[in-house]
Amino acid sequence: MQNRLKQLQFDDNIYNTIRKNIKKYRKEKGLTSAQLAEMVDLSHDFIRQIESEKVGYNFSVETFYKISVALGVSLDKLIEK
């Protein structure tokens, strides 16, 4: 058990990884942050905060899920480094 625990590697900046991927896939879909916000019923400002590394706002699993559905991207794609 001890050896298996040592092999685990966690992304220390998981929110930043997700932020970058949300922005990447949003742009690939040709969507503005305002369009994405409308699709997931959130404010444009909130989407901009999610994508901003400077704000560092943490978002809920529900928001993460809604964005993945709107972008047509699986959750695991959004957490890939």
N, CA, C and O of each residue as an XYZ file, in Angstrom:
324
protein
N       0.825     -1.189      0.000
C       0.000      0.000      0.000
C       0.873      1.258      0.000
O       0.598      2.204     -0.738
N       1.898      1.269      0.807
C       2.784      2.432      0.909
C       3.437      2.749     -0.434
O       3.533      3.916     -0.814
N       3.891      1.715     -1.162
C       4.532      1.941     -2.451
C       3.563      2.517     -3.471
O       3.937      3.370     -4.276
N       2.326      2.056     -3.439
C       1.332      2.546     -4.388
C       1.040      4.028     -4.144
O       0.841      4.786     -5.094
N       1.016      4.437     -2.894
C       0.766      5.836     -2.563
C       1.873      6.736     -3.080
O       1.609      7.858     -3.512
N       3.086      6.269     -3.040
C       4.218      7.065     -3.522
C       4.171      7.246     -5.036
O       4.733      8.212     -5.552
N       3.518      6.344     -5.755
C       3.469      6.415     -7.205
C       2.419      7.408     -7.710
O       2.459      7.802     -8.875
N       1.496      7.810     -6.865
C       0.462      8.741     -7.290
C       1.048     10.122     -7.525
O       1.845     10.621     -6.730
N       0.639     10.727     -8.626
C       1.073     12.084     -8.915
C      -0.163     12.938     -9.115
O      -1.020     12.631     -9.945
N      -0.245     13.999     -8.354
C      -1.393     14.880     -8.430
C      -1.007     16.187     -9.106
O       0.117     16.668     -8.965
N      -1.942     16.741     -9.829
C      -1.749     18.042    -10.462
C      -1.962     19.108     -9.393
O      -3.087     19.327     -8.944
N      -0.891     19.764     -8.992
C      -0.977     20.776     -7.943
C      -1.708     22.034     -8.397
O      -2.142     22.838     -7.573
N      -1.839     22.196     -9.686
C      -2.524     23.362    -10.238
C      -3.717     22.935    -11.084
O      -3.893     23.417    -12.203
N      -4.534     22.035    -10.552
C      -5.636     21.459    -11.329
C      -6.598     22.526    -11.833
O      -7.087     22.425    -12.958
N      -6.878     23.542    -11.029
C      -7.786     24.591    -11.491
C      -7.189     25.342    -12.679
O      -7.907     25.688    -13.618
N      -5.886     25.595    -12.644
C      -5.258     26.277    -13.774
C      -5.269     25.397    -15.024
O      -5.458     25.893    -16.134
N      -5.068     24.103    -14.844
C      -5.133     23.180    -15.975
C      -6.533     23.211    -16.588
O      -6.679     23.284    -17.809
N      -7.553     23.155    -15.745
C      -8.933     23.192    -16.233
C      -9.232     24.514    -16.918
O      -9.853     24.539    -17.981
N      -8.790     25.621    -16.312
C      -9.004     26.954    -16.912
C      -8.458     27.026    -18.331
O      -9.139     27.461    -19.260
N      -7.218     26.591    -18.472
C      -6.559     26.639    -19.787
C      -7.307     25.766    -20.797
O      -7.477     26.153    -21.953
N      -7.746     24.601    -20.361
C      -8.457     23.700    -21.265
C      -9.836     24.233    -21.639
O     -10.262     24.087    -22.785
N     -10.533     24.840    -20.699
C     -11.839     25.433    -21.015
C     -11.656     26.489    -22.100
O     -12.390     26.510    -23.088
N     -10.686     27.352    -21.912
C     -10.425     28.416    -22.886
C     -10.022     27.826    -24.239
O     -10.487     28.284    -25.283
N      -9.163     26.818    -24.215
C      -8.695     26.175    -25.448
C      -9.862     25.567    -26.229
O     -10.021     25.825    -27.422
N     -10.670     24.765    -25.551
C     -11.774     24.101    -26.240
C     -12.876     25.092    -26.642
O     -13.543     24.900    -27.659
N     -13.062     26.134    -25.854
C     -14.045     27.167    -26.218
C     -13.627     27.841    -27.527
O     -14.447     28.052    -28.421
N     -12.345     28.172    -27.622
C     -11.838     28.818    -28.841
C     -11.881     27.862    -30.031
O     -12.189     28.272    -31.150
N     -11.571     26.586    -29.789
C     -11.644     25.590    -30.863
C     -13.063     25.479    -31.425
O     -13.249     25.242    -32.619
N     -14.060     25.654    -30.552
C     -15.467     25.595    -30.975
C     -15.917     26.906    -31.612
O     -17.027     26.994    -32.137
N     -15.061     27.921    -31.568
C     -15.405     29.216    -32.133
C     -16.396     29.990    -31.293
O     -17.154     30.808    -31.814
N     -16.395     29.737    -29.999
C     -17.325     30.406    -29.090
C     -16.635     31.547    -28.347
O     -15.455     31.457    -28.007
N     -17.375     32.602    -28.103
C     -16.881     33.653    -27.220
C     -17.211     33.235    -25.785
O     -18.023     32.338    -25.561
N     -16.582     33.886    -24.836
C     -16.901     33.579    -23.441
C     -18.340     33.978    -23.129
O     -18.983     33.351    -22.287
N     -18.852     35.007    -23.792
C     -20.253     35.408    -23.590
C     -21.204     34.333    -24.103
O     -22.218     34.051    -23.465
N     -20.888     33.730    -25.251
C     -21.728     32.660    -25.796
C     -21.716     31.441    -24.876
O     -22.759     30.837    -24.627
N     -20.543     31.084    -24.375
C     -20.453     29.951    -23.453
C     -21.250     30.240    -22.188
O     -21.962     29.373    -21.682
N     -21.128     31.455    -21.685
C     -21.873     31.842    -20.477
C     -23.370     31.662    -20.684
O     -24.068     31.158    -19.804
N     -23.858     32.072    -21.843
C     -25.286     31.937    -22.139
C     -25.696     30.470    -22.216
O     -26.776     30.099    -21.757
N     -24.838     29.642    -22.791
C     -25.137     28.219    -22.944
C     -25.283     27.512    -21.597
O     -26.091     26.594    -21.455
N     -24.500     27.945    -20.614
C     -24.503     27.263    -19.316
C     -25.227     28.074    -18.238
O     -25.176     27.739    -17.054
N     -25.890     29.130    -18.660
C     -26.698     29.956    -17.764
C     -25.881     30.555    -16.616
O     -26.277     30.513    -15.452
N     -24.727     31.113    -16.990
C     -23.875     31.825    -16.044
C     -23.578     33.202    -16.622
O     -23.787     33.437    -17.812
N     -23.098     34.100    -15.794
C     -22.772     35.434    -16.296
C     -21.478     35.397    -17.109
O     -20.602     34.560    -16.893
N     -21.394     36.334    -18.048
C     -20.193     36.458    -18.866
C     -18.982     36.717    -17.963
O     -17.911     36.143    -18.166
N     -19.162     37.575    -16.977
C     -18.081     37.905    -16.061
C     -17.602     36.666    -15.307
O     -16.403     36.502    -15.079
N     -18.526     35.802    -14.922
C     -18.157     34.579    -14.200
C     -17.310     33.667    -15.084
O     -16.317     33.110    -14.616
N     -17.682     33.507    -16.343
C     -16.888     32.688    -17.273
C     -15.501     33.302    -17.443
O     -14.503     32.581    -17.452
N     -15.432     34.607    -17.577
C     -14.128     35.277    -17.707
C     -13.277     35.034    -16.460
O     -12.067     34.831    -16.562
N     -13.909     35.054    -15.285
C     -13.177     34.783    -14.045
C     -12.679     33.340    -14.001
O     -11.556     33.084    -13.568
N     -13.498     32.412    -14.441
C     -13.094     31.005    -14.477
C     -11.864     30.829    -15.354
O     -10.939     30.099    -14.996
N     -11.852     31.496    -16.501
C     -10.740     31.350    -17.444
C      -9.498     32.133    -17.033
O      -8.418     31.895    -17.573
N      -9.629     33.041    -16.109
C      -8.512     33.896    -15.711
C      -7.683     33.256    -14.607
O      -8.210     32.870    -13.563
N      -6.392     33.149    -14.847
C      -5.495     32.621    -13.814
C      -5.264     33.654    -12.723
O      -4.922     33.299    -11.595
N      -5.444     34.916    -13.045
C      -5.204     35.990    -12.079
C      -6.264     36.005    -10.985
O      -5.960     36.268     -9.821
N      -7.505     35.722    -11.362
C      -8.593     35.748    -10.387
C      -8.502     34.534     -9.475
O      -8.682     34.641     -8.262
N      -8.225     33.393    -10.061
C      -8.067     32.168     -9.281
C      -9.337     31.701     -8.610
O      -9.288     31.063     -7.558
N     -10.476     32.014     -9.207
C     -11.751     31.619     -8.617
C     -11.963     30.124     -8.797
O     -11.814     29.602     -9.902
N     -12.308     29.439     -7.725
C     -12.621     28.016     -7.799
C     -14.101     27.845     -8.087
O     -14.939     28.562     -7.540
N     -14.411     26.903     -8.936
C     -15.786     26.699     -9.382
C     -16.255     25.322     -8.971
O     -15.457     24.444     -8.641
N     -17.563     25.150     -8.996
C     -18.159     23.895     -8.530
C     -18.043     22.788     -9.574
O     -17.777     23.042    -10.749
N     -18.246     21.575     -9.123
C     -18.273     20.420    -10.016
C     -19.438     20.574    -10.996
O     -19.315     20.210    -12.166
N     -20.546     21.101    -10.535
C     -21.703     21.308    -11.407
C     -21.363     22.265    -12.548
O     -21.730     22.013    -13.696
N     -20.669     23.351    -12.245
C     -20.254     24.306    -13.273
C     -19.277     23.648    -14.239
O     -19.396     23.814    -15.453
N     -18.324     22.912    -13.711
C     -17.346     22.174    -14.509
C     -18.057     21.225    -15.478
O     -17.716     21.159    -16.659
N     -19.045     20.495    -14.965
C     -19.822     19.563    -15.773
C     -20.609     20.285    -16.869
O     -20.582     19.870    -18.027
N     -21.306     21.358    -16.508
C     -22.099     22.110    -17.493
C     -21.226     22.640    -18.620
O     -21.615     22.589    -19.787
N     -20.054     23.146    -18.279
C     -19.149     23.670    -19.296
C     -18.674     22.546    -20.211
O     -18.586     22.732    -21.424
N     -18.370     21.382    -19.642
C     -17.914     20.261    -20.474
C     -19.001     19.837    -21.454
O     -18.711     19.529    -22.610
N     -20.250     19.819    -20.999
C     -21.365     19.455    -21.881
C     -21.519     20.505    -22.978
O     -21.673     20.161    -24.150
N     -21.479     21.769    -22.607
C     -21.633     22.850    -23.584
C     -20.531     22.822    -24.640
O     -20.773     23.134    -25.806
N     -19.329     22.451    -24.229
C     -18.203     22.400    -25.163
C     -18.134     21.075    -25.918
O     -17.374     20.939    -26.877
N     -18.930     20.101    -25.480
C     -18.893     18.791    -26.123
C     -17.596     18.058    -25.862
O     -17.112     17.300    -26.703
N     -17.038     18.292    -24.683
C     -15.743     17.714    -24.310
C     -15.934     16.946    -23.000
O     -16.605     17.425    -22.086
N     -15.344     15.760    -22.914
C     -15.470     14.976    -21.690
C     -14.702     15.643    -20.545
O     -13.753     16.396    -20.766
N     -15.132     15.350    -19.337
C     -14.474     15.909    -18.169
C     -12.996     15.561    -18.124
O     -12.175     16.386    -17.725
N     -12.649     14.337    -18.535
C     -11.237     13.950    -18.482
C     -10.388     14.766    -19.443
O      -9.207     14.990    -19.179
N     -10.964     15.214    -20.549
C     -10.214     16.082    -21.479
C      -9.921     17.430    -20.839
O      -8.878     18.030    -21.098
N     -10.831     17.905    -20.011
C     -10.647     19.201    -19.375
C      -9.619     19.170    -18.245
O      -9.122     20.218    -17.833
N      -9.298     17.985    -17.746
C      -8.293     17.917    -16.686
C      -6.927     17.449    -17.178
O      -5.986     17.345    -16.391
N      -6.813     17.166    -18.474
C      -5.514     16.724    -19.028
C      -4.515     17.859    -19.030
O      -4.825     18.992    -19.399
N      -3.308     17.526    -18.608
C      -2.220     18.530    -18.657
C      -1.786     18.748    -20.071
O      -0.887     19.549    -20.324
